[in-house]
Amino acid sequence: MAKDLFGNEIIEDVLLRDKFIEPPFSVLDARSGNWQRRKREWMRIGIKSEIGRDSVVINMDTKSKKNNSTKYVSIFDPALCEVLYHWFVPGNGTILDPFAGGSVRGIVANYLGYKYTGIDIRQEQIDSNREQGLEILEVNNQPNWYVGDSNEVLNNFNKEFDFVFSCPPYSDLEVYSDLKGDISNMIYIDFMKAYEEIIAKSCNLLKSGGYACFVVGEVRDKKGNYIGFVPDTINAFRKCGMNYYNEGILLNAIASASMRANGNMKTQKLVKVHQNIIVFKKP
């Protein structure tokens, strides 16, 4: 039994996990043993979200762009999907993802009994997602993945959804393609214009009283300053009439952060080891 600084036994509140999977606090710790166990269980079913993303360009060094050759591509955490679906989606609910990317959010959703609709501009990514879906899920329980620019595809949707959920491009941190309509290859002013339009169209399809959740993080400009992507995202939702309802922090595993710390602190930049979970409610 764990003890506090004064030698008293720490009694864990397992009932919160029984009911909510993770305690519904504003900080979610992806480094914990319970979280990592659930993540391993999800990966065991065969999710391979990195497939279909070979052409992604990573702009790790925003000043010189010298590190574009890195092979690291961000992979969405399936354990986070499980928690957020459990908290914000009604049973058998419908989920809209305007920046679908890899297969994780779709496969986890349908595996848990929800109905997921995702849009991504890259044909190779959607082909990969569909292939994984058929390997993991029953043939009559497949996510609906659409190929195309969400700004156009969403114009043809006429159904309502229970939940809008996505992890959008963090400006040009990861450039997914050179396709027209891919906001990851746009300059920031054009990025924000298209981004706000996609958010507005997605929220227009959200049921009254429904929630929208984006997982986002800050990125730096070419001078090394944060661009304010998180507050810009909040403002985009507010512009289309959504209420800013919850905000949380996802603590990520340290991984390579320790190795990057010395380099970062040469210019007094803290190593980022968290993402922002921002939740909105439709009136």
N, C-alpha and C positions, 0 to 999 in steps of 0.2 A: 504494500500500500504506500502510495506517495505521501510525502509529508511537506508541510510548508516550512517557512524559515524559522518558525517557533516550535517545530517538532510535532505539530498537530497533524493528524491524518487528513488527507484531502479526499473527500467523498465525491466521486464523479456522478453527475446527474445523468445516468444512462437513460432515464425516461425521456429526456429531450431528444436523444438520438433515436429511440424507439419510435417516437411520434413524428419527428421532422428530418430524419436521416443525419443531419448535422444540427447543432444548436442554432436557432435562428437569430444569430448575432450579426453585427455589422462587419465583423472580421471573420473570414473563412480561411482556415489554415490548411493549405494543400500539402504541407510538410508533415502533418500528423500521421501517426500509424494507421488510424482508422480510415483516413482519406486515401492514403496510399494503397491500403488493402482493397478498397472499393475500386480504385483506378485499375489495379492489376486484374481484378475480376472482369472489368469491362474489356480490357485489352485481350483477355483470354478468349473472348468470343470471336475474335478475328478482325477487329477494327484496325484499319491501316490508313489513317487519314492523310499520311504523307504521300501516298500514291496519287499520281496525276498532277504533282506540283513540281516536276523536275525543272520547268522553265522559269520558276520564280526567281527574281533578282532581289537580293537583300542589300539594302542600303544601311549597313551598320555604322559606317563612318560618314556622317552627313556632311563633313567638311570636304573630304577628298574623294569619297566614293571608292576608295582603294579596296575595300573589303567586299566588293560585290560578288566575289567568287566563292564566298562561304556557302556551305551546303545546308546550313541550319534553316529550317522553315518552321514557323510556329504551328503547333498542333493543339487543337482545342481539347480541353480536359473533359472526358466523359463523365467523371464523378461530379463535376460542376453542373453539367446538363441534368443529371439525375436529381440533384438537390433543387435546382431552380424550377424544373418541371413540377416537382413534388410540391413546391411552395406556391407556385403562381398559376398552374394550369388545372382546370377541373378534370375529373376523370373522363377519359376518352376525348379530351379536348383537342382542338386544332391549333397548329402552330405555323406561323409564317416567318420565313427567314429570307430577307432580301439580299443577303450577302453570304450565300450558303458555303462557299469554299469546300473544304473536305467533307468526309462522310459522317463525322462523329455526331453532330447534332441531329441529323436525320435518323440514323440507325438507332441511337439511344431512344429517341422519341417513339418510334414505332415499336421497338422492342418492349417498351413500357406500356404500350397500349394507346398512345396518342397518335394523331394523324398529322404528319409533317409535310409542309410544302416549302421547298427551297429553290432559290434562283441563283444561278452563277453564269457569268458571261463566257466561261471557257468550256468548250465541248469536251476536251480531254478530261477535265475535272469531273464533269457530270457523268461521262462514260465510266470512269473509275468508280464513282459513288454508286452508280446503278449496279455495277458488277459486284461490289462488296455487299450491297443490299441483298442481292440474290443469293450470295454465299451464306449470309448470316440469318436472314429473315425468311419467313414463309412467302411463297410467291404471291399470295393474295394479301400480303401485309407489307407493301413496299412504300417507302417515302415517295412523294411526288417531287421530282427534281426537274426544273425547267432550265433550258439553255437560253441565255440572252441578257440584254441590258435590263436590269430591274426597272429603270425609268420608263421603259417601253412595255415590258412584260406585264407590269402591274396595272397598266391601263386596261388590260383585257380581263382582269379578275373582277368578279361580281359577287363573290361569297364573302362572308365575314369569318374572322378568326378569333379564337379565344386568347391568343398570346402572340406577340411579335417578339422574336428573339434572334439576336445576331451578334457576331463579332466582326465588325466592318474592317476594311483596310485602314491601317493607322497612317493616313496620308500616303506618302510614298516610301514608308519603311520597308514594305515588301511590294514590289511591282510584279503583278501577276501576268500581265500580257501587254502588248502594244495595241490591243484592239480598241476601236472607237467605242466609247461608252464605258471603258474600264476606268473607274475613277482613281485607281492606284497609280496611273501614269499621268495624272493631270497636275498642273500647278495648283497650289492650295486654294486660290480664289475660285477656280473652276471646280475643283474637288468639292468645296463646301456648297457651291450652288447645286450641283447634282446630288450631293449627299442629303441636303435639306429636302430636295424634291422627292427623293426615294423614301425618306423617313415620313414625310407628309402623306404620300400615297399609301405607305404601309399602314400607318395609323388610321387612315380613313377606312381601311378594311377591318379594323379592330372593333370588336363588339363594345358597346357601352359598358363601362365598369371593368373592362379587360385591362391587362397589364402589358407593357412593352419593356423589354430588358436588353440593353446593349452592354457587352463587355468590352471596355476600351482602355487605352493607356496613353500616356503622353509620349510625344516624339519631339526630337530637336530639329531646328532648322539648320541651315548651312553655317550659321555663326555659333551654333552650339546652344542656342536658347530654346526653351520649350515653346511650342507654337500655341499652346492652349487648346489642344484638341478635345480634352475632356469637357471644359466649360462650353466650347463651341457645340459639342454634341448635346449637352443639356439645353442650350438655347434653341437648337434645331427642333427638339421635341416640344419645347414650350411654344415656339412659333406656330406650331400646328394644333395648339390647344390642349396638349397633354399636361397633366399635373406631375411635377417632380415629387415622387412618392417615397423612394428608398434609395440609399446609397451604401455600398459596401466595398470592402477591400478583400481581394483574394491574394493571400500570401503564397508566393510560388517557392518551389524548392530553390535553394541557393545555387546548385549546379555550378556553372562556370563563373558566377558572380565574384567569388573570392579571387579568381585569377585576373578579373578585369578591374578589381578595385584599385590597384596601384596605378594603372594607366589612367583610369578615370580621375583620380584625385590629383593628378598633375595639373588639371584645370579645375579642380574643386567640384567635380560632378559626382553626385552620389550614384551608386549602382542601383538600378531599378530592379526590385524583386517583388513587385506587386502589380496587380491590374485593378481597374475600377469597375465595379458592378453597379450600373445605374438603372433604376427602375421607375417607370412612369405609369400613371393610371389615367384611363380615359374617362372623362366625366359622364 
